[in-house]
């Protein structure tokens, strides 16, 4: 990675080492934020209120200034939608048969609009990957009238080929492969509903992650655009059976969907049923505090450090709950995801208060990330600091709880000059930058930094390293990989035995990078597609 001349001037500032991020405060914040007392920090739940109160109290105690007049809170009005499964049923009629998939194990669904009672009687259409991208010369809809129809859509996107290695950003998943885009596009097409076909390989997570996200209340921005009346997912096995019932073969349809000449395929299938939902509006909050800059001119600009405080909250204990040494419970504590990021930000804020930089520094805790980056989207739409004067956003989500590393992660750093500065900061810290790897799961679009990127602010999520230091690196890698089984499960709990040196290292690097941005003569700029 070539370091640009405009940023070279900032590198000598690295010799003035920022104050250390301390493990003691970080561990204490982590243990509390992941405690059962906060009930999993669920959006719209009691644990959310406790979390917000804790964060604003800590910022005040550290001496940071409020960001919204006298308040550390930024209100984010949300619409809450919960499927009343006992009063709702969806059946698929066709081929002389009627199939009614079981909610939770075979299908999940909910309303995308603020309507408590809905009925459906709509034809089902297979719509490929559900993508309309003029830049990629791809249109799965071909002008077909899909108003009032229910779309069955594949997740992910067509893979690049030897002839088109950069199709949809090549091996990296583009935004068109994300489920959020597909829901948005279905609404633009006027569809009555959309059901995504889940596979673990395509979604990058198993069906339990999907189920856990739809068993509970779901949220969307109260002032955002409405979705389709019906939204949901089906397992691949159910999709295969439904497509067969509708007179087609799923594998054959998938093969057709990989071609540019694909057109929507009507199935001999009709969806009938009722959907009853509990609908409410609820106010959640982003929480933010500022360390003012020391330079008379540059203090009007800000560097933002962000992390989402929400997780999945409190729900029904899942079957097969594996809590070693614990009774089964229904609390999704979210210790790694993302009490770790919030704890790191609080520890970094403590360090920043004792050593202000030239630019101001904001420590921003956003709500609703698990619901689709809602808090960061709301911030970008109504920022507490002008976006034109926002130098960068550095986001932390799910930090390294395993061990210190010889490297640090800077995924997608090549999209802005933040990557050049990050390389210099890593070198000064004696760290390598972990080699990039294909983002087949669309991680770039799944963290809160992306809301800032969309708003024109250079941003990235700092990742943990992968070259673990220890007597048995293979065992440490296995420990990190095993977290995949706890992701979005009740078993993502804090362990006092965790070696937090790697978490402190990741927080320190992020703080060092933020300080370098805050002290640089110029702001970072984009240099690649966003």
C-alpha positions in Angstrom: 0.0 0.0 0.0 1.5 3.3 -1.0 1.3 6.1 1.5 0.1 9.4 -0.1 2.3 12.5 0.4 -0.6 14.4 1.9 -0.6 12.0 4.8 3.1 11.6 5.3 3.0 14.9 7.2 0.8 13.3 9.8 3.1 10.3 10.4 5.6 12.2 12.6 2.7 12.9 15.0 2.7 9.2 15.7 6.0 9.6 17.6 3.9 11.5 20.2 2.3 8.4 21.5 -1.3 8.8 22.5 -2.1 7.9 26.1 -2.7 4.2 26.7 -6.1 2.5 26.6 -6.3 0.7 29.9 -7.5 -2.9 30.3 -9.0 -2.3 33.8 -11.8 0.1 32.6 -12.3 -1.8 29.4 -12.8 -5.1 31.3 -15.1 -3.5 33.8 -17.3 -1.9 31.1 -17.4 -5.2 29.2 -18.5 -7.3 32.2 -21.3 -4.9 33.1 -22.6 -4.3 29.5 -22.7 -8.1 29.0 -24.3 -8.8 32.4 -27.7 -10.4 32.7 -28.9 -7.3 34.4 -28.9 -5.5 31.1 -31.0 -8.3 29.6 -29.2 -8.4 26.3 -29.6 -4.7 25.5 -32.6 -5.4 23.2 -34.1 -2.7 21.1 -37.3 -1.4 22.7 -36.7 -3.5 25.9 -35.9 -2.5 29.5 -32.3 -3.5 28.9 -32.0 -0.8 26.3 -33.1 1.9 28.7 -30.5 0.7 31.3 -27.8 0.6 28.6 -28.4 4.2 27.4 -28.5 5.5 31.0 -25.2 3.7 31.7 -23.5 5.1 28.6 -24.5 8.7 29.1 -23.6 8.5 32.8 -20.1 7.2 32.0 -19.5 9.9 29.4 -20.5 12.5 31.8 -18.3 11.1 34.5 -15.4 11.0 32.1 -15.8 14.7 31.4 -16.9 14.5 27.8 -19.2 17.2 26.6 -22.8 16.5 25.5 -23.5 16.6 21.8 -27.2 17.5 21.5 -27.5 20.7 23.5 -27.3 19.7 27.2 -28.0 16.0 26.3 -25.8 13.1 25.4 -28.8 11.5 23.7 -30.0 11.7 20.1 -33.6 10.4 19.8 -34.2 7.8 17.1 -38.0 7.1 16.6 -38.6 3.5 15.5 -41.5 1.4 14.4 -41.8 -1.9 16.2 -43.4 -4.9 14.5 -43.9 -8.3 16.1 -45.6 -11.2 14.3 -48.4 -12.8 16.3 -47.6 -16.3 15.3 -50.6 -17.8 17.0 -52.9 -15.7 14.9 -51.0 -15.8 11.6 -50.7 -18.5 9.0 -49.4 -18.6 5.5 -50.3 -21.4 3.1 -49.1 -22.2 -0.5 -51.7 -23.6 -2.8 -50.8 -25.2 -6.2 -50.3 -28.4 -7.9 -53.3 -29.9 -6.2 -51.7 -29.5 -2.8 -51.6 -27.0 0.1 -48.4 -26.5 2.1 -48.3 -24.6 5.4 -44.6 -24.3 6.5 -44.0 -24.1 10.3 -43.0 -20.7 11.6 -39.5 -20.7 13.1 -38.3 -24.1 11.8 -39.2 -23.7 8.1 -40.3 -20.1 7.5 -40.1 -16.8 9.3 -42.0 -13.7 8.2 -43.4 -10.4 9.4 -44.9 -7.1 8.2 -42.9 -4.5 6.5 -45.7 -1.9 7.0 -47.4 -0.5 10.0 -50.6 -2.6 9.6 -51.8 -4.8 12.4 -54.0 -7.0 10.3 -53.3 -8.2 6.7 -54.7 -10.8 4.4 -52.9 -12.2 1.4 -54.1 -13.9 -1.8 -51.2 -13.4 -4.2 -49.4 -15.4 -7.0 -45.8 -16.4 -6.3 -43.1 -15.5 -8.8 -39.5 -16.6 -8.7 -37.4 -13.4 -9.3 -33.9 -14.7 -9.4 -31.5 -12.7 -7.2 -33.9 -9.7 -7.1 -31.3 -7.3 -8.5 -31.7 -4.3 -10.7 -28.2 -2.8 -11.2 -27.8 -0.6 -14.4 -24.0 -0.3 -13.7 -23.6 -4.0 -13.9 -26.1 -4.3 -16.8 -28.2 -6.6 -14.7 -32.0 -6.6 -14.4 -33.8 -9.6 -12.9 -37.2 -7.9 -13.4 -37.1 -7.0 -17.2 -40.0 -4.6 -16.8 -42.4 -7.4 -15.7 -45.3 -6.1 -13.6 -44.8 -7.5 -10.2 -47.3 -5.4 -8.3 -49.3 -7.4 -5.8 -47.2 -10.5 -6.3 -45.0 -12.4 -3.8 -41.4 -12.8 -4.9 -39.3 -15.8 -4.1 -35.7 -14.6 -4.3 -32.2 -16.0 -3.8 -29.8 -14.4 -1.4 -26.4 -13.3 -2.4 -25.6 -12.4 -6.1 -24.3 -14.0 -9.3 -20.7 -15.0 -8.8 -18.0 -13.4 -11.0 -16.8 -15.4 -14.0 -13.6 -15.7 -16.0 -15.1 -13.4 -18.6 -16.3 -10.9 -15.9 -14.1 -11.2 -12.9 -15.3 -7.9 -11.5 -19.0 -8.6 -11.8 -20.7 -7.2 -8.7 -17.4 -6.2 -7.2 -15.7 -9.6 -8.0 -15.3 -12.0 -5.0 -16.5 -9.4 -2.5 -20.2 -9.4 -2.0 -21.7 -6.1 -3.2 -24.7 -4.3 -1.6 -26.9 -6.0 -4.2 -26.3 -9.3 -2.5 -27.5 -8.1 0.9 -31.0 -9.0 2.2 -31.7 -5.4 3.1 -31.3 -4.4 -0.6 -33.6 -7.1 -1.8 -36.3 -6.1 0.6 -35.9 -2.4 -0.5 -36.0 -3.4 -4.2 -39.1 -5.6 -3.8 -40.9 -2.6 -2.3 -39.8 -0.4 -5.3 -41.2 -3.1 -7.6 -44.6 -2.8 -5.8 -44.5 -6.5 -4.6 -47.0 -7.7 -2.0 -44.2 -9.6 -0.4 -40.7 -11.1 -0.6 -39.4 -14.4 0.7 -35.6 -15.0 0.7 -34.3 -18.6 0.2 -31.8 -19.2 2.9 -28.6 -21.3 2.5 -25.8 -21.1 5.1 -23.2 -20.7 2.4 -25.0 -17.8 0.7 -26.1 -16.0 3.8 -22.8 -16.6 5.7 -24.8 -17.7 8.8 -27.0 -20.5 9.7 -30.8 -20.7 9.9 -30.8 -20.2 13.8 -29.4 -16.7 13.2 -32.3 -15.9 10.9 -34.8 -17.5 13.2 -33.5 -15.6 16.3 -33.8 -12.3 14.4 -37.5 -12.9 13.4 -38.8 -14.6 16.5 -38.6 -11.3 18.3 -39.9 -7.8 17.6 -38.3 -6.2 14.5 -37.8 -2.5 14.0 -37.5 0.0 11.2 -37.0 3.8 11.2 -40.4 5.4 11.9 -39.7 8.1 9.3 -38.1 5.7 6.7 -39.8 4.2 3.6 -42.3 1.4 4.0 -41.3 -2.1 3.1 -43.4 -4.7 1.4 -46.5 -5.8 3.3 -44.9 -9.2 3.8 -41.2 -10.0 4.3 -39.5 -13.2 5.3 -37.2 -16.1 4.7 -37.7 -19.8 4.0 -35.2 -22.7 4.4 -33.8 -24.1 1.2 -35.6 -27.4 1.8 -39.0 -25.6 2.0 -38.1 -23.5 -1.1 -37.2 -26.5 -3.0 -40.5 -28.2 -2.1 -42.6 -25.1 -2.9 -40.9 -24.6 -6.3 -41.6 -28.3 -7.1 -45.2 -27.9 -6.0 -45.4 -24.9 -8.4 -44.2 -27.0 -11.3 -40.5 -26.0 -11.4 -37.1 -27.1 -10.2 -35.1 -24.9 -7.9 -31.7 -25.9 -9.2 -32.9 -25.2 -12.8 -34.2 -21.8 -11.8 -31.0 -21.0 -9.9 -29.0 -21.8 -13.1 -31.3 -19.5 -15.1 -30.8 -16.7 -12.5 -27.1 -16.7 -13.2 -27.7 -15.4 -16.7 -28.3 -11.8 -17.7 -31.3 -12.9 -19.9 -33.2 -14.2 -16.9 -36.8 -13.1 -16.6 -39.1 -13.6 -13.6 -40.7 -17.1 -13.7 -44.4 -17.3 -12.5 -44.9 -20.4 -10.4 -48.2 -22.4 -10.3 -48.4 -21.4 -6.7 -50.6 -19.0 -4.7 -49.9 -17.6 -1.3 -53.0 -17.3 1.0 -53.1 -16.4 4.6 -53.4 -13.8 7.3 -50.7 -11.9 9.1 -51.5 -10.2 12.4 -48.8 -8.0 14.1 -48.3 -6.1 17.2 -47.4 -2.6 16.0 -46.0 0.2 18.1 -43.7 3.2 17.9 -40.8 3.4 20.3 -38.1 6.0 20.9 -34.5 4.7 21.1 -31.3 6.7 21.4 -27.9 7.2 20.0 -25.5 8.3 22.8 -22.6 10.6 22.1 -20.0 12.7 23.9 -17.2 14.9 22.6 -13.6 15.8 23.6 -13.2 19.2 22.1 -10.2 19.8 19.9 -7.2 21.9 20.9 -6.6 23.7 17.6 -8.4 27.0 17.1 -9.4 26.1 13.6 -9.4 22.3 13.4 -11.5 21.9 16.5 -14.5 22.7 14.3 -13.9 19.3 12.6 -14.5 16.0 14.3 -13.3 12.4 14.2 -15.9 9.9 15.2 -15.4 6.6 17.0 -18.5 4.5 16.8 -19.9 1.2 18.2 -23.4 -0.2 18.4 -24.8 -0.8 21.9 -27.8 -2.9 21.0 -28.0 -6.7 20.8 -30.9 -9.2 20.6 -32.3 -8.7 24.1 -34.4 -11.1 26.1 -36.5 -13.8 24.5 -37.5 -17.4 24.8 -34.7 -19.8 25.7 -33.8 -21.7 22.6 -34.0 -25.5 22.3 -30.6 -27.0 23.0 -29.3 -24.0 24.9 -25.7 -24.9 25.8 -24.6 -22.9 28.8 -21.7 -24.7 30.4 -22.1 -24.3 34.1 -25.2 -22.2 33.7 -29.0 -22.7 33.7 -30.6 -22.2 30.4 -31.9 -18.7 29.9 -33.3 -16.5 27.1 -30.8 -13.6 27.4 -28.8 -12.8 24.4 -26.0 -11.1 26.3 -23.9 -10.1 23.2 -20.6 -10.0 25.1 -18.5 -10.0 21.9 -21.2 -8.5 19.8 -21.1 -5.7 20.8 -20.4 -5.1 24.5 -16.8 -5.4 23.5 -16.9 -2.4 21.1 -18.8 -0.2 23.6 -16.4 -1.1 26.4 -13.5 -0.2 24.1 -15.0 3.1 23.2 -15.5 4.1 26.8 -11.9 3.1 27.6 -10.7 5.1 24.6 -12.8 8.1 25.7 -11.1 8.0 29.1 -7.7 8.2 27.3 -8.8 10.9 24.9 -10.1 13.2 27.7 -6.6 13.4 29.1 -4.9 14.2 25.7 -7.1 16.2 23.4 -6.1 16.2 19.7 -6.2 19.2 17.3 -9.6 18.1 15.9 -12.5 17.3 18.2 -13.3 13.6 18.9 -16.7 12.1 19.2 -17.5 8.8 20.9 -20.8 7.6 19.4 -22.8 4.7 20.6 -25.5 3.9 18.1 -28.8 2.0 18.5 -30.5 -0.5 16.2 -27.5 -2.0 14.4 -28.9 -5.5 14.7 -32.1 -4.2 13.1 -30.3 -2.9 9.9 -27.9 -0.1 11.0 -30.9 2.0 12.1 -29.1 4.2 14.6 -26.2 5.1 12.3 -28.6 5.7 9.4 -30.5 8.1 11.6 -27.3 9.8 12.7 -26.2 10.2 9.0 -29.6 11.7 8.1 -29.5 14.2 11.0 -25.9 14.4 12.2 -24.9 16.0 15.5 -21.9 17.4 13.8 -21.9 18.6 10.2 -20.9 15.8 7.8 -18.8 18.3 5.8 -16.7 18.8 9.0 -16.5 15.1 9.9 -13.1 13.9 9.0 -13.7 10.1 9.5 -15.6 7.4 11.3 -13.7 4.5 12.9 -16.1 1.8 13.9 -15.6 -1.1 16.3 -17.8 -4.2 16.3 -17.0 -7.6 17.9 -13.5 -7.3 19.2 -10.7 -9.8 19.6 -11.3 -11.7 22.9 -8.7 -14.4 22.2 -5.1 -13.2 22.5 -2.8 -10.4 21.3 -1.8 -10.6 17.6 1.1 -9.5 15.4 -1.3 -7.9 13.0 -4.4 -5.8 12.8 -7.4 -5.8 10.4 -8.1 -3.0 8.0 -10.7 -4.5 5.7 -11.6 -2.3 2.6 -9.0 0.3 3.7 -8.1 0.8 0.1 -11.3 2.7 -0.5 -10.0 5.8 1.2 -6.8 7.4 2.3 -7.7 6.1 5.8 -6.0 2.9 4.7 -2.7 4.7 4.0 -2.7 6.3 7.3 -3.7 3.1 9.0 -0.7 1.3 7.4 1.6 4.0 8.9 0.0 3.7 12.3 0.3 -0.1 12.2 4.0 0.1 11.3 4.7 2.6 14.1 3.0 0.1 16.5 5.0 -2.8 15.2 2.0 -4.4 13.6 1.5 -5.9 10.2 -1.8 -5.3 8.4 -3.7 -8.6 8.0 -3.8 -9.5 4.3 -7.3 -8.9 2.7 -9.6 -11.8 2.1 -12.7 -12.1 0.0 -15.7 -10.5 1.7 -18.2 -13.2 0.6 -20.5 -12.4 3.5 -20.9 -8.7 2.7 -19.3 -7.5 6.0 -18.5 -4.1 4.5 -22.3 -3.4 4.3 -23.2 -4.9 7.7 -21.5 -2.6 10.1 -22.3 1.0 11.1 -19.3 2.6 9.2 -21.2 2.0 6.0 -23.9 4.6 6.9 -21.1 7.1 7.1 -19.6 6.0 3.8 -23.0 6.4 2.1 -23.2 9.9 3.6 -19.8 10.8 2.0 -17.6 10.4 5.1 -14.5 8.1 4.9 -15.0 5.3 7.3 -14.0 1.8 8.1 -14.4 -0.9 10.8 -11.1 -1.8 12.4 -10.8 -5.6 12.6 -8.8 -7.8 15.0 -5.7 -9.5 13.8 -5.4 -13.2 12.9 -1.7 -13.9 13.7 -2.2 -14.8 17.3 0.7 -14.7 19.8 0.9 -17.6 22.2 2.3 -21.0 22.9 -0.3 -22.7 20.7 -1.4 -20.4 17.8 -3.5 -23.2 16.2 -5.5 -23.6 19.4 -6.0 -19.8 19.6 -7.3 -19.8 16.0 -9.7 -22.6 16.8 -11.0 -20.6 19.8 -11.6 -17.6 17.6 -13.3 -19.8 15.0 -15.6 -21.4 17.6 -17.2 -18.0 18.2 -19.1 -18.6 15.0 -21.3 -21.1 17.0 -22.1 -18.4 19.6 -22.8 -15.6 17.2 -26.3 -14.3 17.9 -26.9 -17.0 20.4 -27.5 -16.9 24.2 -24.0 -18.3 24.7 -22.2 -15.1 23.6 -21.5 -14.4 27.3 -18.5 -12.7 29.0 -15.9 -14.9 30.5 -13.7 -13.4 33.3 -10.9 -15.7 32.2 -10.7 -14.0 28.8 -7.2 -12.7 27.8 -8.1 -9.1 26.9 -4.7 -8.0 25.7 -5.8 -8.5 22.1 -9.0 -6.4 22.7 -6.9 -3.6 24.3 -4.5 -3.8 21.4 -7.4 -3.4 18.9 -8.8 -0.5 20.9 -5.4 1.2 21.2 -4.7 0.9 17.4 -8.1 2.4 16.7 -7.5 5.2 19.1 -4.0 5.8 17.6 -5.4 5.9 14.1 -8.1 8.3 15.3 -5.6 10.5 16.9 -3.5 10.6 13.7 -6.5 11.6 11.7 -7.4 14.2 14.4 -3.9 15.7 14.2 -3.3 15.5 10.4 -3.3 18.8 8.4 -5.9 17.4 6.0 -8.9 15.1 6.2 -8.9 11.6 4.6 -10.5 11.3 1.1 -12.1 8.6 -0.9 -10.1 7.0 -3.7 -12.2 4.1 -4.8 -15.9 3.1 -5.2 -17.9 3.4 -2.0 
